[in-house]
Amino acid sequence: MRLEKRTALVTGGGQGIGQAICDRLAAEGARVAVLDLNGESAERVAAQLRERGAETIALQANVANRKQVRAAVARAIAELGHLDILVNNAGIARHQYLDDMPEGDWDDVMNVNAKATFHFCQAVVPHMKERGGGKIVNLASRAILGNARETNYSAAKAAVVGFSRALSLEVAAHNINVNCVSPSMVDTPWTQAYPEEMRQRAIKLIPKGRPALPREIANVVLFLVSDDAEYVTGQTLHVCGGRSVGMNPW
């Protein structure tokens, strides 16, 4: 197993991409702290992992709240012994044209997507330094290249990428790798709730002609937190069916 004796904390782990990441890391031997705003969702995923023989705990926290983040990280370390892997996956979107965007929608998206990444990294990095290394993966988005009606989300995910690149330089000497995974449309409860016409328009823009499956994102996260990616840091891997290159020509 590629992650035997390693411990991971995954935010937004209660469904969708986050759940797939928890599943994949646990299948490779990692002990996993499943963190979600919805404590019941986190416990449901953790229970499923336990049924498969994984060691796991469920954590409930608002990722935009520094005090709750610190408490969650401290509990994960106390109950699982240490943290080798941090995956900042939690995120939200608020679709609106700039002219009509409430300030609260801007703040919420920036706080959950960007500020939360700062909070978790700041809480975990000192621990990783003490242990002599670690792997951090932050979920970005193809939206870093710009999406209409998503100035807030595009800005937040671009901030995640810039933050990750800068942090990778700060911690490389401590054997800590920091990378981003940048999906496009993924087949999750979030995108399944889109109006069908909106879903089909989005799918037509993807050269591969379909959304990603959550496990396809999780597979790339697994690579980045494994020994196979020991020399990879400060990078953003687009896992988007070619959407970052351009639009479907058909």
Residue pairs with C-beta under 8 A, 6 or more apart in sequence:
1 28
1 29
2 28
2 29
2 222
2 226
2 227
2 228
3 25
3 28
3 29
3 30
3 85
3 222
3 225
3 226
4 28
4 29
4 30
5 29
6 29
6 30
6 31
6 84
6 85
6 225
7 30
7 31
7 32
7 33
7 76
7 80
7 81
7 82
7 83
7 84
7 85
8 22
8 25
8 30
8 31
8 32
8 33
8 83
8 84
8 85
8 86
8 87
8 225
9 32
9 33
9 35
9 59
9 72
9 73
9 76
9 83
9 85
9 86
9 87
9 120
9 124
10 18
10 21
10 22
10 25
10 32
10 33
10 34
10 35
10 87
10 89
11 18
11 35
11 36
11 63
11 87
11 88
11 89
11 90
11 116
11 120
12 18
12 35
12 36
12 37
12 63
12 89
12 90
12 91
13 19
13 21
13 22
13 32
13 34
13 35
13 36
13 42
13 45
13 89
14 34
14 36
14 37
14 38
14 40
14 41
14 42
14 44
14 45
15 36
15 41
15 45
15 188
15 189
16 186
16 188
16 189
16 190
16 214
17 89
17 139
17 183
17 186
17 188
17 214
17 217
17 218
18 34
18 36
18 87
18 89
18 90
19 45
19 214
20 213
20 214
20 215
20 217
20 218
21 87
21 89
21 217
21 218
21 221
21 222
22 32
22 34
22 45
22 49
22 56
23 48
23 49
23 215
23 218
24 215
24 218
24 219
24 221
24 222
25 32
25 85
25 87
25 218
25 221
25 222
25 225
26 32
26 49
26 52
26 54
26 56
27 52
27 54
28 222
28 226
30 54
30 85
31 54
31 55
31 56
31 80
31 81
32 46
32 49
32 54
32 55
32 56
33 56
33 57
33 58
33 59
33 72
33 76
33 79
33 80
33 83
34 42
34 43
34 45
34 46
34 49
34 56
34 57
34 58
34 59
35 42
35 58
35 59
35 60
35 61
35 63
35 72
35 76
35 90
36 42
36 45
36 58
36 59
36 60
36 90
37 60
37 61
37 62
37 63
37 90
38 60
39 58
39 59
39 60
42 58
42 59
42 60
43 58
45 58
46 56
46 57
46 58
47 58
49 56
50 56
55 80
57 75
57 76
57 79
57 80
59 72
59 75
59 76
60 72
61 68
61 69
61 71
61 72
62 68
63 69
63 90
63 112
63 116
63 119
63 120
64 108
64 111
64 112
64 115
64 116
64 119
65 119
66 119
69 116
69 119
69 120
69 123
70 119
70 123
73 83
73 120
73 123
73 124
73 127
76 83
77 83
77 127
82 127
82 131
83 124
83 127
83 128
83 134
84 128
84 131
84 133
84 134
84 135
85 134
85 135
85 136
85 137
85 225
86 120
86 121
86 124
86 128
86 134
86 135
86 136
86 137
87 136
87 137
87 138
87 139
87 221
87 225
88 116
88 117
88 120
88 121
88 136
88 137
88 138
88 139
88 160
89 139
90 112
90 113
90 116
91 112
91 113
91 139
91 141
92 108
92 109
92 112
92 113
93 109
93 150
93 153
93 190
94 101
94 105
94 108
94 109
94 152
94 153
95 149
95 150
95 153
96 102
96 105
96 149
96 152
97 148
97 149
98 151
101 151
101 152
105 152
106 152
109 152
109 153
109 156
110 152
110 155
110 156
110 159
112 156
113 153
113 156
113 157
113 159
113 160
114 156
114 157
114 159
114 160
114 163
117 138
117 160
117 163
117 164
118 163
121 136
121 138
121 163
121 167
121 178
124 134
124 136
125 134
125 136
125 167
125 171
125 176
127 134
128 134
128 136
128 171
128 174
128 176
129 171
129 174
129 176
132 174
132 175
133 174
133 175
133 176
134 175
134 176
134 177
135 176
135 177
135 224
135 225
135 229
136 164
136 167
136 176
136 177
136 178
136 179
137 178
137 179
137 180
137 181
137 221
137 224
137 225
138 160
138 161
138 163
138 164
138 178
138 179
138 180
138 181
139 160
139 180
139 181
139 182
139 183
140 157
140 158
140 160
140 161
140 164
140 180
140 181
140 182
140 236
141 153
141 154
141 157
141 182
141 183
141 184
142 182
142 183
142 184
142 238
142 240
142 243
142 244
143 150
143 153
143 154
143 157
144 154
144 157
144 158
144 161
144 182
144 236
145 154
145 244
146 154
147 153
147 154
157 182
160 180
161 180
161 182
161 236
164 178
164 179
164 180
164 234
164 236
165 178
165 234
167 178
168 177
168 178
168 179
168 233
168 234
169 234
171 178
172 233
172 234
177 224
177 229
177 230
177 232
177 233
178 233
178 234
179 224
179 229
179 232
179 233
179 234
179 235
179 236
179 237
180 235
180 236
180 237
181 217
181 220
181 221
181 224
181 236
181 237
181 239
182 236
182 237
182 238
182 239
182 240
182 244
183 212
183 217
183 239
183 240
184 206
184 211
184 212
184 238
184 239
184 240
184 241
184 243
184 244
185 191
185 202
185 203
185 206
185 211
185 212
185 240
185 243
186 211
186 212
186 213
186 214
186 217
187 210
187 211
187 212
187 213
187 214
188 214
191 199
191 202
191 211
192 199
194 202
202 211
203 209
203 210
203 211
204 248
204 250
205 243
205 247
205 248
206 240
206 241
206 242
206 243
206 248
207 241
207 242
207 243
207 245
207 246
207 247
207 248
207 249
208 241
208 242
209 241
209 248
210 241
211 241
212 239
212 240
212 241
216 239
217 239
220 237
220 239
223 229
224 232
224 237
238 244
